[in-house]
Every structure is written in C-alpha cells, then in structure tokens.
Amino acid sequence: MKRFKLMTAMFATAAAVAAAATPAHADVSPLTFDFYDCTGPAGTPSEFSADRVSSLSPTLAFHRTDGAGIFVVLLFRDEDAGFDVRPTFAPGLSAKAVVTCSAVGPLLGHELTVSGFFAP
C-alpha cells in the first residue's frame, strides 16, 4: 500500500511539472503575413497585412490588421517547395477565388502565392 501511494504521488508530481512546462494557447502570438502585388476586382488593395486566424482551423483565413475584414484563402501555393494546398472551406458555401496576392511566409521565408476572397 505504501508503494502504491508513493507511485501515485510521483505520477501526480510529474503531471504537475509537465502541465506547468506546457505554454498556454493564449500566450501564442498570431502569425502576421504581409501580402503584396495583389490583383482582383475594383477596390482590391495592392497590399495589406493580416494575422492568421487559427492554426487549428481547417480553413485558411487571415484577419486584416487594418480591420477591413477577413481574407479567406482557397488556394495556397508554396513557390519554393513547389506544392499547392487547397484548405477546407465551409460546406454548403460556394466561393470563388477573386483576389491573388504574393507573400513571404513568416516562419520559413518561402515565397507564397495565395488566392481567395475578402469577407466582412
């Protein structure tokens, strides 16, 4: 019985140490992307900055730092690595990529081409 109590205390201590060492989600800074050479319909900005909404979401969306809405990406091309990603989009909604921009990825420094649309 004494051994069981000792092992339980050791596991509880290890769990507490692991929990304290894990950073909280709230402490994570958003990734900011600077989009440039943008083309699209009238009113499309030639450049803008935006923060990645959530790395946990299957949708690739960016909050514009100027407060002018969200940039939803439908096609993401990593020019340096040579691959395309088509993020998941909300089922039942049909959307068309009408805006295309370039960006340099803040993590790896890769040249990116992204296409999508602006949402309010």
N, C-alpha and C positions, 0 to 999 in steps of 0.2 A: 504494500500500500504506500509505503514511504517513497519507493522508487517511482510509482505512478504519479504522485504529487510533484516530485522533483522534475520529471519529464514534462508534465503539464505546465509547470512554471517556466521551464526552459523554452517550450514552444510559444507560450504567451509572450515572453520577453523577446524572442526572435521576431514574432509577428509585429510587436510594437516598434521595434527598431526598423523593420522593413517599411512599415507604414509611415514612419517619420522621415525616412530617406526618400520616399517617392514624392516628386513635386506635384503640387495641386494643379488641376486644369486651369484654374483662374490665374495662375502665375505665368501662363504661356502667352507670349506676345504674338499678335497676329502677324502673318507674313504680308508685307506690303509689296505690291508689284507696280512698276511704272510702265504703263502702256504707251506706245508711241506709233507714229506712222499709221494711224487709224483711218480706215475708209468705211463709208456707209452712206445711208440716206442723209438728206439735209438735216443739219443740226448735230451730226456726229462730231464729237470733239476730235481734234487731231492727236491729242494726247491727254492722259489722265492717270491718276494714281488710285489704287484700290487695295483694300485689305481682304485676304482670303477669309471667307465666312466661317467655314469649319472644315477641318481635315477629316472629320468623322462622317460628313455627309457624302453620299454618292454623287450629288450634284456639285458641279464646279461653279461656284458663284463668288463674286467679289463685291463688297460694299465700297462704292466710290467715296474717297476721302473728302470730296467737296460736297457730299450729302445729296448728290443728284441721282440717287437710285442704286440699282444693282446691275452689274454686268454678269450675265449668265452665259457660260461658255458651253457650246455644243461640240466644238472640235478643238482639240489642243494638240499641236504638233511641236515636238522637241526636235529642232533642226539639227542640233549637234549629235543626238543619239539616233536620229532617224526613225522615230516611231510616232504614230498617231494614237490619241486617246479620245474616245467618244464617251464623255461622262454620262451617267444615268440621268434621265430627265423625268420629271413628274409624269406618271402615266395618265393618259387621257388628255394631256395638253399637247397641242401641235405647235411647234415653234420653228422658225426658220432663222438660220444664221444670216444676219444682215450687216453685221459690223465685223471687220477683221482688223486686228492690231498685232504689232510686234511687241515683245517684252524680253527682258533678260531675267531668267529665274533667280530669285534672291538666294536660294540655297546652293545650287551647283554652278550658277553663272552661265547656264545654257541659253542659247538663242531660241525663243519660242515664237510661234505664230498661233494666235487664238482667234476663233470665230464664234460669234454668238449674237446676243441681243441685249438691249437695255430694258430693265423692268423698273417700275416705280418703287 
